[in-house]
Amino acid sequence: MDSGRLFYFCLMDSILLFDDPAIRGSLLPFTFTRPVAEIRVGILKISEKWEKISGASVSFLTQDYLQAKFPRSTGNALAINGAWLPDNKSLKLLQALSTNQALYFGKTLIATYIGETEKNLAAVKGKEIVQLEYEPTLLLKTWNIFQFNGAEIKKDFELITKGRKSAKITDPHTKVYSPENIFVEEGAVIRAAVLNAENGPIYIGENTEIQEGSMIRGPFALCESSTVNMGSKIKGDTTVGPYSKVGGELSNSVIFGFSNKGHEGFLGNSVIGEWCNMGADTNTSNLKNNYSPVKLWDYTVGNYSNTGLQFCGLMMGDHSKCGINSMFNTGTVVGIGSNIFGPGFPRKFIPSFAWGGEEGFSTFLFPKFLETAKAVVARRGLELNVEEQEILRTIFEMSKNYRIWETSS
């Protein structure tokens, strides 16, 4: 066995998930507050997928202002592109990689080994390039999160449940279709619901609750300690992240966690970050009246880009909120820490820390925002720690140029 292979077996104890600069900007606003690999798609975050398939510990190589919250472990590591959604071929490919090689797909770096003292991936230039022989699943755009979600739920379902036995659904008033595709963790409570897993699996996490009259079609994931409220209608390819509450109608959407859409209203082909709240009767449009492709704000060009999608709803960053009866146009992007309210449709790009609606915006001043954010987090029995506050403060400063009313006033 050559020295490269010996080095591999040492390094597979540690995976370093790096932010690709060419990709990270296209995943804003979600990557304002997290590394790429901390995005949830399917049941798990990308980082959790790598932990489960490899058995290795995972750390991050990300933006300087995020690094304190998402640290890099010490020692040598196998550096993997954080946008890569692993599959059943991934580990075999990495096992074949030597320390003097770099795995690419086209011009995109997929994986390489990195030394403890290397602060970036500059050393990769001197390595032998190995091209990946098949197209990997890479999270390149925000809409890929909901676009890939159904397939990722199926992959994660198999990964999580393989060799395990589901808890029983004991409620006599719950109707189940294709029970072999339904997995229930301990502590889940289900009452008088319809669970249809004929088109894809349904995963129900620990200490979750599905209330009376809910109708759910797979693929669907309800993560730990989340609730589906009475009478909800949830269509396939939808994920509700941990400690969240949902109600009304959802379709092909991903909620990262710690967020609420607890009332009537439609959310479709959308992605909602953490610590968000949607007021009663909030509705998103996911299809234009003329059926033309949806354009979405692109942070990398400072303008709208064509998604090529006919269906695309709302992208809402962490800590953003909207009031009752809010309406969002097809392909709306909301940044971090915004508060949207009032009648009518607000603009389709709402920058971070905006306060207002269709009639105009002002700035959600940081001290007031922080006061609200602390209160929201405290309701969950948690604390917004110093590291998280500094991240949000940095984003507030970084996003000033997008709040055009500040420069024009």
C-alpha positions, 0 to 999 in steps of 0.5 A, a space after each residue: 500500500 502506497 503512502 498516499 493510501 496510508 494518508 487517506 485512511 488517517 484523513 478519513 477521520 476528518 472531512 473538511 467541507 469547503 465553500 466554493 467561492 464560485 457557488 456560495 454567492 449563488 446560494 445567498 441569502 441562505 449562505 449569509 448565515 451558514 456555510 454551504 454544507 449547512 443547507 438542509 435539502 432532503 431530511 438532512 443538512 449536507 454536512 449531516 449526509 457526509 457524517 452519516 455515509 463516512 462515519 467521519 467528523 465534519 468541520 468547515 472552511 468558510 467565510 472568516 466571519 462565519 468561522 467562529 461559529 462553524 470551526 475548522 478542526 485541527 489536523 490534516 483533512 480531506 477537503 470536499 466541496 460543500 455543495 456536493 450532495 453525496 451518493 452511493 458512489 462518493 466514498 469509493 471515489 474518495 477512497 481512490 484519491 491520493 494525496 497528490 491528486 485533486 478531483 474535479 468535475 469540469 472546472 469545479 473542484 470536488 475534493 482534495 487533501 489539505 494540510 493543517 496549516 493551509 488556510 485555503 485551497 491554493 495548494 491544489 494548483 500543483 496537484 494532479 487533476 483527476 476528472 470525475 467521470 459522471 455528473 455529481 449532484 451539486 447545489 448551485 442555485 437557491 432553487 436547487 434546494 426545492 428542486 432536488 428535495 424529493 430525490 434527497 428525501 428518498 436518499 436520506 430516508 434509506 440512509 437513516 432507516 436502513 436496518 431499523 424498525 419504525 415505531 408503530 402508528 397506533 391511532 385507529 383514525 389515521 389512514 396509511 397508504 404504502 406503510 412500508 414507505 413510512 418511518 416513524 421515530 419514537 415520541 411522534 404523535 399522529 392523530 386522524 391523519 392521512 399519510 400517502 407514501 405511494 409516490 415517495 417515503 414519509 419520514 416522521 422525526 422524534 417528538 413530532 406531532 401530526 394533528 387531526 385532519 392533516 393530509 400528507 403525501 410523500 416524499 415528505 420529511 417532518 424533522 425533530 420536534 416539529 408540528 403539522 397543525 390541524 387540517 394541513 394539506 402537504 404535497 410531496 417533495 416537502 421538508 419541515 426542518 426541526 422545531 418548526 410549525 406548519 399549517 395550511 397548504 405546502 408544496 415542494 418547499 423546504 423549511 430549514 428549522 426553527 420557523 413557523 408557517 402555522 396558519 392557512 395560506 399557500 407556500 409552494 416551490 419555496 425555501 424558508 430559512 431558520 427563525 422565520 415567521 409567516 403571519 396568518 393567510 400569507 400566500 406565495 405565488 409560484 406560477 406567473 399568469 403568463 406561464 413564462 419562466 421565473 426570474 429571481 434576484 441573483 446576488 452575484 450579478 446584482 440583478 434578476 436572472 432567469 431560472 428557467 423554471 415555470 414554478 418558483 415561489 419565495 426565498 426567505 433568509 434567516 430571521 425574516 418575518 411577514 405579517 398577516 395576509 402577506 402576499 409574495 409575487 412569483 420568484 421573490 427573494 427576502 434577505 436576512 432579518 427583514 420584517 414585511 407587512 401591509 397590503 399588496 405585493 412588496 417588491 420582488 427583491 427585499 434586502 436584508 434588514 428591511 422594514 415595510 412593504 408595498 408602500 416602501 421600506 425603511 431600515 430595521 435598525 440593528 439594535 431593534 432587530 437584535 432585541 426581536 431576534 433575542 426574544 424569538 430565540 428565547 421562546 425556544 429556550 435558547 440564547 442568541 450567543 455572542 458569535 451569532 450576534 456578531 455574524 448578524 451585525 456583520 451581515 447588517 453592515 455587508 448588506 447596506 448597499 442593497 438598502 437603496 433608500 439609505 443612500 438616496 435619503 
